[in-house]
Amino acid sequence: MATSSLSASTIPSLNTRNSTSNYSSKLSSFSSLQFPAQLHRLQFRNRGVSSHSRQRNLPLVAAKKQTFSTFDELLQNSNKPVLVDFYATWCGPCQFMAPILDEVGAVLKDTVQVVKIDTEKYPSIADKYKIEALPTFIIFKDAKPYDRFEGALTKDQLIQRIESSLNVKQ
């Protein structure tokens, strides 16, 4: 593997006394570059990079907590099919799906029960169902896996997938 190094002789602007003005004039040609707003707020300090604190306005998610001793018990006691979202908190597409799952759960509340399982908190369940990609969705019917798919979907795509899988029309 070849490595390269730069020295003052390979960068002409470093050899001149007016390197700062030379450098500034070259930078001015890049004045059309726009940086994301987040980068404008960064401050460099002795201990690293920090940003101005700003309050995030995240949508409120109405979650219904259920208590059950085992996941199998939840599946067996459900009177309708269960859509399980296997996710992780660090997963971007999983975060994208959170509000979509809330909407889908509301639209299909009579058809399917939506459950989210954090694969990092419950690795044994993730292992049991061989979860290798996130998000992974499994529809359970009669306490058994009925359909499985992976990746982020829009609300309409997810509703269509669930309905076609269960052969249910709204």
C-alpha positions in Angstrom: 0.0 0.0 0.0 1.5 3.3 -1.1 1.3 6.3 1.2 1.9 9.9 0.3 3.0 12.8 2.4 2.8 16.5 1.7 5.5 19.0 2.4 6.0 22.7 1.9 7.7 22.0 -1.4 4.7 20.2 -2.8 2.2 22.9 -1.8 3.4 26.2 -3.4 1.3 28.4 -1.2 3.2 27.1 1.9 6.5 28.3 0.5 5.6 32.0 0.1 5.4 34.6 2.8 2.0 35.7 1.5 0.6 32.2 1.8 -2.3 33.5 3.8 -3.4 36.0 1.2 -2.9 33.4 -1.5 -4.9 30.9 0.5 -7.7 33.5 1.1 -8.0 34.3 -2.6 -8.3 30.6 -3.4 -10.9 30.2 -0.7 -12.9 33.1 -2.1 -13.5 31.1 -5.2 -15.3 28.6 -3.1 -17.7 31.2 -1.6 -20.6 29.5 -3.3 -20.3 26.5 -1.0 -23.0 26.2 1.6 -22.7 24.3 4.8 -25.6 22.8 6.6 -27.1 25.0 9.3 -25.9 22.6 12.0 -22.2 23.3 11.1 -22.7 27.1 11.5 -23.6 26.5 15.1 -20.6 24.4 16.0 -18.0 25.9 18.4 -14.5 24.6 18.7 -13.1 24.6 22.2 -10.1 23.3 24.0 -12.0 20.1 24.8 -13.5 19.4 21.4 -16.5 20.4 19.4 -19.8 21.5 20.9 -23.0 23.0 19.5 -25.4 25.5 20.8 -28.1 23.7 22.7 -31.5 24.0 21.1 -34.7 22.4 22.1 -35.9 19.7 19.8 -39.6 19.5 19.1 -40.2 15.8 18.6 -43.7 14.5 18.1 -45.3 12.8 21.1 -45.8 9.1 20.6 -48.7 7.5 22.4 -47.4 4.1 23.4 -49.5 1.5 25.1 -47.4 -0.4 27.4 -48.4 -4.0 27.9 -47.2 -6.4 30.5 -46.6 -10.0 29.6 -44.3 -12.6 31.1 -43.1 -13.9 27.7 -43.2 -12.8 24.1 -44.9 -16.2 23.3 -47.6 -15.4 25.8 -48.3 -12.1 24.1 -48.6 -13.9 20.7 -50.8 -16.6 22.1 -53.2 -14.2 23.9 -53.7 -11.9 21.0 -57.1 -12.1 19.4 -55.8 -10.7 16.1 -52.6 -10.9 14.1 -49.5 -9.1 15.6 -47.2 -7.0 13.5 -43.8 -7.0 15.3 -41.2 -4.3 14.5 -37.8 -5.5 15.5 -35.7 -2.3 15.9 -32.7 -0.7 17.6 -32.5 2.8 19.0 -29.4 3.7 17.0 -31.0 2.6 13.7 -32.0 5.6 11.4 -34.6 3.7 9.3 -36.1 2.4 12.5 -36.5 5.9 13.9 -38.1 6.9 10.5 -40.6 4.1 11.0 -41.7 5.0 14.5 -44.4 7.6 13.6 -45.4 5.6 10.6 -46.1 2.6 12.8 -48.2 4.7 15.1 -50.3 5.9 12.1 -50.6 2.3 10.7 -51.6 1.0 14.2 -54.4 3.6 14.4 -55.6 2.9 10.8 -55.5 -0.9 11.2 -56.4 -1.0 14.9 -59.2 -3.5 14.3 -57.1 -5.7 12.0 -53.6 -6.0 13.6 -51.8 -5.3 16.9 -48.5 -3.4 16.5 -45.7 -4.3 18.8 -42.1 -3.0 18.9 -39.2 -5.0 20.2 -35.8 -3.5 20.8 -33.3 -6.1 19.6 -30.6 -4.8 22.0 -32.8 -5.2 25.1 -34.2 -8.6 23.9 -31.4 -10.3 22.0 -32.8 -13.8 22.7 -36.1 -12.9 20.9 -34.1 -11.4 18.0 -31.9 -14.5 17.8 -35.0 -16.8 17.9 -36.4 -15.2 14.8 -33.0 -14.7 13.1 -33.2 -10.9 12.9 -30.2 -9.8 10.8 -31.3 -6.5 9.4 -33.2 -3.6 10.9 -36.0 -2.8 10.8 -37.4 -6.2 10.4 -41.2 -6.8 10.5 -42.8 -10.1 11.2 -46.6 -10.6 11.1 -47.6 -13.3 13.5 -50.9 -15.1 12.9 -52.1 -17.8 15.4 -48.9 -17.2 17.3 -46.7 -18.3 14.4 -44.7 -16.2 11.9 -46.9 -15.6 8.9 -45.0 -13.0 6.8 -41.7 -11.3 7.1 -40.2 -8.2 5.4 -37.3 -5.8 6.1 -36.6 -2.2 5.5 -38.3 1.1 5.9 -41.7 1.6 4.1 -44.1 4.5 3.7 -47.4 4.4 5.6 -49.3 3.4 2.4 -46.7 0.7 1.5 -46.9 -0.8 5.0 -50.7 -0.8 5.1 -50.8 -2.4 1.6 -48.2 -5.1 2.7 -50.2 -6.0 5.8 -53.5 -6.1 4.1 -52.2 -8.2 1.2 -50.5 -10.5 3.6 -53.6 -11.0 5.7 -56.0 -10.8 2.7 -58.0 -8.1 4.5 -59.6 -5.1 2.9 -60.5 -2.1 4.9 
